[in-house]
Amino acid sequence: MLIVKSFCFNPFSENTYVVSASDGSCAIIDPGCHTAAERSVLQSYVVENQLRPTHFLNTHCHLDHVFGNNFVHRTWKLPLLMHRDDQPVLDYAAIAGDTYQVPCEQYVGDIQYLKEGDRFEIGGVEIECLFTPGHSPGSLSFYCAGSGWVIGGDVLFQGSVGRTDLPGGNTEQLMQSIREKLYPLPEETIVYSGHGPFTTIGAEKKSNPFVRG
């Protein structure tokens, strides 16, 4: 069983996740830590719980999810794992930061690309990559069947869905991703979103006003 710890960071109230196993290995997903204080919070959690980061991932690369990318790469010497189709989004992050007047350092570390169906393990527990574009062209959701959750970035929220008016967004594609990749998951699956509280697949299929099951 994997433990999921969330942190709410930066002016956009983004959810950063640390997923850890009993052996101390962990994954850092969407590090949105923007200030030195936020970076300290993330690092202190890892150190105080004697964790050993082995994976560093982005569900997608909008600036609120990548503020801490360089910090994670430099601190733990890990390559970024992401989908190739979100490379233009990552490349644009620093410009987006200037637009919103929230500086974002351009990521300069190593990158390894993930795709639909790829799997990796944290402490021997398997996590599967689901390709769920629409909010961004290369959005990935990370599904852990053994622990009963999916970390979906900004694809599906409690009572809402990701916006599609940013460059590369596509409403029809987003709805298809939710219906074909997320809604087929077991209804008790917990959905850890990029913003706001967690929800479940069953709850959203029943009452989400944007896309019903």
N, C-alpha and C positions, 0 to 999 in steps of 0.2 A: 504494500500500500504506500502510495506516494503522498507526501504532505504538500499542500499548496498554500503558500503564504503570499498575501497581496499587500502592496504599498500604493497609496494614492499620491502621485507626484505631479509636479509642474503646474503652471497656470491653467492647463486644460483638464486637470483632475483625471489624469491617465492612470490606469492600473498596471503596475509592474508586478510580475510574478516570479517567485522563487519556488521551484518544485524540487523537493528533496526526498531522498531515500534513507532507509535505516542505516546504510553503510556510510552515510555522510556525503555521498555524491549528490550533485544538484544541477539544475538547469536554471539559467537566468533568462527570462523571456520579456521582451519589450522594455528594456531599461529606460524609463522616462525620467530618471533623476536629473534635474536641471541645475540645481544649486549645489554648492559644496556641502551644505547641511543635508540635502537629500542623498547625495552620494555617500556621505558618512553613515546615514541610516541603513542604506543597503549593505555597505561593507561591514558594519557592526553586526548586522543580523547574521551574515555569513560567518564571521569570525566567532561570535559568541556561541553559535550553535555548532561550531567545529565542522562546518560544511566545506566541501571541496567541489567548486564549480567545474563541471566537465563539458557543459554545453551552453552556448550563448545564441539565442534565437530571436528573430523578429517575426511576428505574425504578418506584419506589413511595415512599411517604412515612412509613414507620415511623421512629421517632425516630432510630435508629442510622444511618439513611441521610440524615438532614436536619440533623444538628447544625451543619454548615458552610454551610447554605443562605444565611443572611444574610451571612456572610463573603464568599462567592463573589459574591453580588449586589452588595454594596457595593464590593468590590475591583475588579471588572471591569465593573460597570454592565450586567449581563446579566439579562434576565427568566428566570424559571424555566419550563422546558418540562416538562409532566407531563400525565397523563390526568385529565380532569375528575372521574372517579369516585373518585379518591383525595383529593379536596379535604377530605372529612370526616376522613380519616386525618391529613392535614397539619394541620388545625385542632386535632386532639387531641394533637399531638406534645408540646407543652409540658406538658400534663396527664400524659401518659405519662412524661415525664421526672421529674416530681414523684413519681409512683408508684414508679419504679425508683430514686429518689434520685440521678438523673443529670440535672442541669438542662439543659433544652433551650430555647433562645430561640425564641419564636414567629416564624415567617417573616413579614416585612412588605413584601416586594418585589413587583414585577410578576410576573404569571403569564400564560403563554400555554398553551392546552390542545392536546394532541396526541391523535390517534385512530388506530385500526387503518388501516394502509396509508399513513399520512403518510410522507413522505420528506424528508430534509434532506442537505446535503453538507458534508463537512469536507475542504477542499483539493481539491474536485472529485470526491471519492469518496462515493458514495451510501450512506446508512444508512436502513433501513426500520424503521418502528414496527410491532411485532406486539403485539396486545392479548392479554395472557396472565393474566387474573384468576384468583383462587383463594387465593393467599397474602394478597392484599389486593384490594379490589374494582376498583382501577384500575391494576393492575400492567402495565407495558409491558416488552417486550424489544426491544433495539436490534440489528438484524441487518445486518451488512455482508457481502454476498455477495462483493464484490470482494476483501476481505481474509480471508474464511473464518472469521468469528467471530460470536458473538452475546453481548451483555451482557444477562443475564437477571434480574438482581436476585436475589430469593429464591424463584424459581420452581423451578429445578432445580439440584441440587448433585451433586458426585461421590458416588455411592452413596446419595443421599438426595433429598428434595424439601422445599419450603417448608412450614412449619407452617401449620395452618389453624384453630387454636384462638383466634386473636386476633380482635377485632371486625371483621366484614366478611369473614372467611375462609370458604372453602367448598371442602371436599375434592373433591367431584365436579367442581366447576368447575376446580380446579387440575389434576386428572388429564386433563380434556378439553383444557385449554390445552397441556399437555405433549404429549399424543398428536396434537393437530390443528395446533399451531403450531410446536412445536420439533422433534418427532421426524421430520416430513417434510423437514427441512433436510438437506443432504448430511452423510453420516456423519462426514466428516473435520472438520466445523465445530467449532471450539473454543468451549466454553461458559465464559465468564467469569462466575462466580457472585458473589453478594453477600457470601459468607463462604467461607473455605476455598480449596483449590486449584482450578485450572481442570480441566476434563474435556473430553470430546468427545461429540457426539451419538451416534456409533456405540457408544462404550463404555457409555453409559447405556442405550441400547436393548437392549444385550446383557445387562447385569448389574445394572441398578438394581433393587433388591428391591421398590420401591414401585410402579413403573410400567415394565413391559417393553414393548419395541417390538413 
